[in-house]
Amino acid sequence: MSGSPKLTFEVVSQRIDAHGSVSRCKQAEIPLDTDLAGNPHAFNPAELLLAALSACIIKGIERVTPILRFSHRGLEVRVRGVRQDVPPKLEAIHYEIVVDTDEPDRQLELLHENVRKYGTVFNTVAPGTTLTGVLRRRRSNAGDLEAEPGAE
């Protein structure tokens, strides 16, 4: 036997009018900015890609924290993309993961390593662009950020 069947994903998107579209999956829907003039009430395609990357990072952290016995009070992912005009593409994406935790530095390094190694969207995007990022600590008592040891 060749193993278990591969996981598949399906999203259906439909044009509503010249100002927007909608994507549906399972019981959820996301309004899309497909208006040539822009739509401030929806994600445009590039923003959706960045949102998918940030969701991948958060989901990866949710998956690995019990394995690493990593305790945190919350986290935030900030993603910034730089668009190249010709040919149009995101030439660079930079992320910052901010984790509110008291875990030791080595645990932060392991967490970041797992994000980079096992994220489906992360590993899909990485070969096609310059993808860089850092994981930073936010300490609740001080409220300041510290860079991950050895981070960029």
Salt bridges, closest charged atoms under 4 A:
GLU29 OE1 - ARG24 NE 3.13
ASP35 OD2 - HIS19 ND1 2.69
GLU76 OE2 - ARG78 NE 2.56
ASP85 OD1 - ARG83 NH1 2.59
GLU96 OE1 - ARG78 NH1 3.12
GLU96 OE2 - ARG136 NE 2.66
ASP100 OD1 - ARG73 NH2 2.97
ASP102 OD2 - ARG73 NH1 3.04
ASP105 OD1 - ARG137 NH2 2.64
GLU109 OE1 - ARG106 NH1 3.16
GLU146 OE1 - ARG137 NE 3.43
GLU146 OE2 - ARG139 NH1 2.79
GLU148 OE1 - HIS112 ND1 2.61
